[in-house]
Amino acid sequence: MRPSLLEHTPVVILAGGLGTRLQAVVSDRPKALAPIGTRSFLEIQLEILRDQGARRFVLCVGHRADQVQTEFGDGSHLGIHIDYSIEKELLGTGGALRLAERFFQPRALVLNGDTYLDADYDRLLRHHQAQFGALATLTLARLEDARRFGTVLVDSNEQNVIDFLEKIENGPTQGWLNAGAYVIERDLLNRIPVDRPVSLEREIFPAAIAEGLRIAALPCDQPFYDIGTPEDFRRFNAWYGERCHERHSTHSGRLAG
């Protein structure tokens, strides 16, 4: 079996936002620590990556950063190593990555701290490695109703991102969605301004494409969830609870057999 690229690639998780829309149900902690059963959402993310071979993590934190640091420390209790990049003010997704630039070697796997995608991340890294000259690779999820999300346009071969569309209530229902999992080269971070908040999705990626630079795509058919609203949070909680119940039942059945 070939070794996983994850073992030698830093995993950067964007977990510094205010989580304003979710405060109706999670008001006493940052969104990344939203409870999913007996664990936090971020713990589930970390364990998925750890179980696939990742060992080095960087948590980009800001709002209530001390709670995240208290919860996870240096990561040793999970069998991983965690560094922290702490925002003193809100920097947006792009600004947060620019602040964490020193951890890119020379690339990193980047995850949004409020999206769930149990994908093969070694496959994502190897796919990116094969895309000569790409500054980033985006994992895309297919949704039957993508109207309340922004969608991503790809070329006819579904190999490259060609545009980003804002959410449109009366737009087409189906579409490719940015699944919040990327491989990003340090060279892309050099294009991010340092004097203001910057959106990776709304500013940096579109500007790179407009200049003729390559942003690759990797369509994915794994379940995708965003926990950014109370409705989505409850939906993921229900789905994940059922998934864990099915896994426990299957495991118990095997032991009994």
C-alpha positions as CSV (number, residue, x, y, z in Angstrom):
1,M,0.0,0.0,0.0
2,R,1.4,3.4,-1.0
3,P,1.9,5.9,1.9
4,S,-0.7,8.6,2.3
5,L,0.4,12.1,1.2
6,L,-1.6,13.4,4.2
7,E,1.2,12.2,6.6
8,H,3.5,15.0,5.3
9,T,0.9,17.7,4.4
10,P,-0.3,20.2,6.9
11,V,-4.1,20.4,7.3
12,V,-5.4,23.9,7.8
13,I,-8.9,24.3,9.2
14,L,-10.7,27.7,9.0
15,A,-12.5,27.9,12.4
16,G,-12.3,31.6,13.3
17,G,-15.7,33.0,12.1
18,L,-18.4,34.4,14.4
19,G,-21.0,31.9,13.3
20,T,-23.7,34.6,13.6
21,R,-26.5,32.5,11.9
22,L,-25.9,29.6,14.2
23,Q,-26.0,31.5,17.5
24,A,-29.7,30.8,18.0
25,V,-28.8,27.2,18.8
26,V,-25.0,27.5,19.7
27,S,-24.5,30.7,21.6
28,D,-21.9,29.8,24.2
29,R,-19.1,28.5,22.0
30,P,-17.5,29.0,18.6
31,K,-19.2,27.3,15.7
32,A,-16.4,24.7,15.4
33,L,-17.3,23.4,18.8
34,A,-21.0,22.9,18.0
35,P,-22.1,19.7,19.7
36,I,-22.7,16.7,17.5
37,G,-23.9,14.0,19.9
38,T,-21.2,13.7,22.6
39,R,-18.5,15.3,20.5
40,S,-17.8,18.6,18.8
41,F,-18.0,19.2,15.1
42,L,-14.3,20.1,14.9
43,E,-13.3,16.9,16.7
44,I,-15.2,14.9,14.1
45,Q,-13.3,16.7,11.4
46,L,-10.0,16.1,13.1
47,E,-10.7,12.4,13.5
48,I,-11.7,11.9,9.9
49,L,-8.4,13.4,8.7
50,R,-6.3,11.6,11.4
51,D,-7.8,8.2,10.5
52,Q,-6.8,8.8,6.9
53,G,-3.2,9.6,7.9
54,A,-3.0,13.3,8.7
55,R,-0.7,14.2,11.6
56,R,-0.1,18.0,11.4
57,F,-3.0,20.4,11.9
58,V,-3.2,24.2,12.0
59,L,-6.4,25.7,13.4
60,C,-7.1,29.2,12.2
61,V,-9.1,30.6,15.1
62,G,-10.4,34.0,16.2
63,H,-13.8,34.2,17.9
64,R,-13.5,32.5,21.3
65,A,-10.2,31.0,20.3
66,D,-9.4,30.2,23.9
67,Q,-12.2,27.7,24.0
68,V,-10.8,25.8,21.0
69,Q,-7.3,25.9,22.5
70,T,-8.6,24.6,25.8
71,E,-10.5,21.8,24.1
72,F,-7.7,20.5,21.9
73,G,-4.4,21.8,23.3
74,D,-1.5,20.5,21.2
75,G,-3.6,17.6,19.9
76,S,-1.6,14.9,21.6
77,H,-4.6,13.2,23.2
78,L,-5.9,12.6,19.6
79,G,-2.6,11.3,18.4
80,I,-1.9,14.4,16.3
81,H,0.0,17.7,16.5
82,I,-1.9,21.0,16.5
83,D,-0.6,24.5,15.9
84,Y,-2.8,27.7,16.1
85,S,-3.0,30.7,13.9
86,I,-4.9,33.3,15.9
87,E,-6.7,36.3,14.3
88,K,-6.9,39.4,16.4
89,E,-9.6,40.7,14.2
90,L,-11.8,39.1,11.6
91,L,-9.8,38.6,8.4
92,G,-12.2,36.5,6.2
93,T,-11.2,33.1,4.8
94,G,-8.5,34.6,2.6
95,G,-7.0,36.8,5.2
96,A,-6.9,33.9,7.7
97,L,-4.9,31.8,5.3
98,R,-2.5,34.6,4.6
99,L,-1.9,34.9,8.3
100,A,-1.2,31.1,8.4
101,E,1.1,31.3,5.4
102,R,4.2,30.1,7.4
103,F,2.6,26.6,7.8
104,F,2.2,25.9,4.0
105,Q,5.0,23.6,2.9
106,P,4.7,24.7,0.1
107,R,1.0,23.7,0.0
108,A,-1.6,22.6,2.5
109,L,-4.9,20.8,2.6
110,V,-7.5,23.5,3.7
111,L,-10.9,22.8,5.1
112,N,-13.8,25.0,6.1
113,G,-14.5,24.6,9.8
114,D,-18.3,24.4,9.2
115,T,-18.6,21.8,6.4
116,Y,-18.5,18.0,6.6
117,L,-17.2,16.0,3.7
118,D,-15.9,12.5,4.5
119,A,-13.9,12.3,1.3
120,D,-10.6,10.5,0.4
121,Y,-8.3,13.4,1.1
122,D,-5.2,11.5,-0.1
123,R,-7.0,11.2,-3.5
124,L,-7.5,15.0,-3.4
125,L,-3.8,15.6,-2.8
126,R,-2.7,13.2,-5.5
127,H,-5.3,14.7,-8.0
128,H,-3.8,18.2,-7.2
129,Q,-0.3,16.9,-7.6
130,A,-1.2,15.8,-11.2
131,Q,-2.6,19.2,-12.2
132,F,0.4,20.9,-13.6
133,G,0.5,24.6,-12.7
134,A,-2.7,24.7,-10.7
135,L,-2.6,27.1,-7.8
136,A,-5.4,25.3,-6.0
137,T,-7.8,22.4,-6.4
138,L,-11.4,22.6,-5.1
139,T,-13.5,19.7,-4.1
140,L,-17.0,20.0,-5.5
141,A,-20.2,18.4,-4.2
142,R,-23.3,17.9,-6.4
143,L,-26.6,19.2,-4.8
144,E,-30.1,18.7,-6.1
145,D,-31.1,22.1,-4.7
146,A,-28.2,24.5,-4.7
147,R,-30.1,27.7,-4.9
148,R,-29.3,29.0,-1.4
149,F,-25.6,28.3,-1.9
150,G,-23.2,29.9,-4.4
151,T,-22.4,27.5,-7.2
152,V,-19.2,26.7,-9.1
153,L,-19.0,26.5,-12.9
154,V,-16.5,24.0,-14.4
155,D,-15.3,23.3,-17.9
156,S,-16.8,20.6,-20.1
157,N,-14.3,18.0,-18.8
158,E,-15.0,19.0,-15.2
159,Q,-11.3,19.5,-14.7
160,N,-11.1,23.2,-14.1
161,V,-13.1,25.9,-12.3
162,I,-14.1,28.6,-14.7
163,D,-16.4,30.9,-12.6
164,F,-18.3,31.3,-9.3
165,L,-21.9,32.3,-9.1
166,E,-23.6,33.9,-6.1
167,K,-26.6,32.3,-4.6
168,I,-29.8,32.9,-6.7
169,E,-33.2,32.1,-5.3
170,N,-34.8,31.6,-8.7
171,G,-31.8,30.1,-10.3
172,P,-31.2,26.5,-11.5
173,T,-31.7,24.0,-8.7
174,Q,-28.9,21.6,-9.4
175,G,-25.3,22.6,-9.5
176,W,-21.7,22.1,-8.3
177,L,-21.1,23.4,-4.8
178,N,-17.8,24.4,-3.3
179,A,-17.5,21.6,-0.7
180,G,-15.1,23.5,1.6
181,A,-12.0,21.2,1.0
182,Y,-9.1,22.5,-1.0
183,V,-5.4,22.0,-1.8
184,I,-3.8,25.5,-1.9
185,E,-0.3,26.4,-2.9
186,R,1.6,29.1,-1.0
187,D,2.0,31.0,-4.3
188,L,-1.8,31.7,-4.2
189,L,-1.5,33.2,-0.7
190,N,1.0,35.8,-2.0
191,R,-1.9,37.3,-4.0
192,I,-3.9,38.0,-0.8
193,P,-3.9,41.6,0.6
194,V,-2.7,41.9,4.2
195,D,-4.4,45.2,5.1
196,R,-8.1,44.1,5.1
197,P,-10.5,41.2,5.4
198,V,-10.5,39.1,2.2
199,S,-12.8,36.3,0.9
200,L,-11.1,33.4,-0.7
201,E,-14.2,32.3,-2.5
202,R,-15.5,35.7,-3.6
203,E,-12.3,37.5,-4.3
204,I,-9.1,35.5,-4.6
205,F,-10.3,32.5,-6.6
206,P,-12.3,34.6,-9.1
207,A,-9.4,37.1,-9.6
208,A,-6.9,34.3,-10.3
209,I,-9.2,32.7,-12.9
210,A,-9.8,36.1,-14.5
211,E,-6.0,36.5,-14.9
212,G,-5.8,33.1,-16.7
213,L,-4.4,31.2,-13.7
214,R,-5.6,27.6,-13.1
215,I,-7.9,26.5,-10.4
216,A,-8.5,22.8,-10.7
217,A,-11.7,20.9,-9.7
218,L,-12.3,17.5,-8.2
219,P,-16.0,16.5,-8.3
220,C,-16.9,14.3,-5.3
221,D,-20.0,12.1,-4.6
222,Q,-19.6,11.8,-0.9
223,P,-22.2,13.2,1.5
224,F,-21.8,16.9,2.1
225,Y,-23.2,19.0,4.9
226,D,-22.9,22.6,6.0
227,I,-23.8,23.4,9.6
228,G,-23.9,27.2,9.2
229,T,-27.6,27.6,10.0
230,P,-29.8,26.1,12.7
231,E,-31.7,24.1,10.1
232,D,-28.6,22.6,8.6
233,F,-27.1,22.0,12.0
234,R,-30.1,19.9,13.0
235,R,-30.1,18.1,9.7
236,F,-26.4,17.1,10.0
237,N,-26.9,16.1,13.7
238,A,-29.8,13.8,12.7
239,W,-27.9,12.3,9.7
240,Y,-24.7,11.8,11.7
241,G,-26.5,10.2,14.6
242,E,-28.2,7.8,12.3
243,R,-24.9,7.0,10.6
244,C,-23.2,6.3,13.9
245,H,-26.2,4.1,15.0
246,E,-25.9,2.1,11.8
247,R,-22.1,1.6,12.2
248,H,-22.6,0.5,15.8
249,S,-25.3,-2.0,14.8
250,T,-23.2,-3.4,12.1
251,H,-20.2,-3.7,14.4
252,S,-22.3,-5.4,17.1
253,G,-23.7,-7.8,14.6
254,R,-20.2,-8.9,13.5
255,L,-19.1,-9.4,17.1
256,A,-22.2,-11.5,17.8
257,G,-21.7,-13.5,14.6
